[in-house]
Amino acid sequence: MQQLLGYAASQDVFCLFNSNRHQQPHSSFDLQLAIGARRELLMYDHQGAFEALKEFNRQKTSPAVGYLAYDLKNDVERLSSGNEDRMRFPLLHFFEPCTLIEWKENEVLIRSFDGNSEEKIWQEITAQPLEQAQPSAAIPISLNAQIPREAYLEKVREVIRHIEEGNVYEMNLCQEFYADEVSIDPLLCYTQLNALSPMPFSACYKYQQQYILCASPERFIRKQGDTLLSQPIKGTAKRSEDPIQDEQIKYKLQNDLKERAENVMIVDLVRNDLARSAVTGTIRVNELFGIYSFAHLHQMISSVSARLRPDAHPIDAIRYAFPMGSMTGAPKVRAMQLIEELEESKRGVYSGAIGYITEKDDFDFNVVIRSIFYDAGHKRLSFQVGGAITYDSIPEKEYEECMLKAKAITEVLQNQQAK
């Protein structure tokens, strides 16, 4: 991976997808790297974004790679976004790469779309150093909380009041941590984050001087042929180093009534989202309350599938399901309205999706969580964390869960050095 990142580093645009070789039945590759942009779609306004993506997709002559920011919800529903946007990333960015490299087990496939020879590309990759230079000394980054702890606890209580009044059944409440006037090595930062938290939907995305360093465990939506698959996560527990205790934690998570209630509500929401583009009667819950183990956490993950209607555009399947229900709440629209009222930062790319679309219009997108956002030009850094609030949520425990989800990120940022 170090040689691939080293090769891509000089380009204005690239995206690395890294499955970290997680054993799952729906993975297409171990690593995929898209480098350079032959053609781009860039949008800062939500209006007509998905229609523009349809047109961009129609004209593509190779796979396309890109991301969708959370605030494209305003192109899906009649919603607005007025909170502070510290990072100011584009709302949508897609590109057709000059070079696409896929790594599966011990096989490497290099595809060049701009005339460069595959052999020359491989030689340039293998000429890169195998290891990145490590900082000689760590200068911990001082993080600011957009919402102080006590204020977050009060916001949790306010969500619970909305639940008691019947406005929502569940809502995902997030908070931002940020730092200004910081200079980091974003590729080294991604490498360290991935080492601490190797996730199946990890990604490193660069657009000009803006970086997304993503350690996501969650799939948003996948299309293979006419089959759609979404895998929402709801339910989190901290792992133990003691194997026996760790198994007990898994068992407790799988049988936790609160976590199961959260999960099944989002499964129902995802079923409803997929129904907007699916053949009637084809929606299936393939797995309910599955427990998956990662470096620091156990997660409860369910899988929902459906068959895409022949008359439905593939991009509409993304649009109708966007954003992922696990990051909003239920009912979805009312939850997103309350998110806008109670949160104090625009989510931007956080809670959005990064993915790719093949020549055959198959696609796979993650949910952008557990991610660092960095703007090298303005020396700004930000990350957000959140959790699902339900009727029986305990505010202090919800805050603790946020900090658990942020653990790998904060550890990485404690080991950065100003350049």
Buried (B, 14 or more C-beta within 10 A) or exposed (E): BBBBBBBBBEBEBBBBBBBBEBEEEEBBBBBBBBBBBBBBBBBEEBEEBBEBBBEBBEEBEBBBBBBBBBBBBBBBEEBEBEBEBBBEBBBBBBBBBBBBBBBBEEEBEBBBBEEBEBEEBBEEBEEBEEEBEEBEEEEEBEBEEBBEBEEBBEBBEBBBEBBEEEBBBBBBBBBBBBBEEBEBBBBBBBBBBBEBBBBBBBBBBBBEEBBBBBBBBBBBBBBBEBBBBBBBBBBBBBBBEEEEEBEEBBEEBBEBEBBBBBBBBBBBBBBBBBBBBBBEEBBBBEEBBBBBBBBBBBBBBBBBBBBBBEEBBBBBBBBBBBBBBBBBBBBBBBBBBBBBEBBBBBBBBBBBBBBBBBEEBBBBBBBBBBBBBBBBEBBBBBBBBBBBBBEEBEBEEBBEBBEBBBBBBBBBBEBBBEE
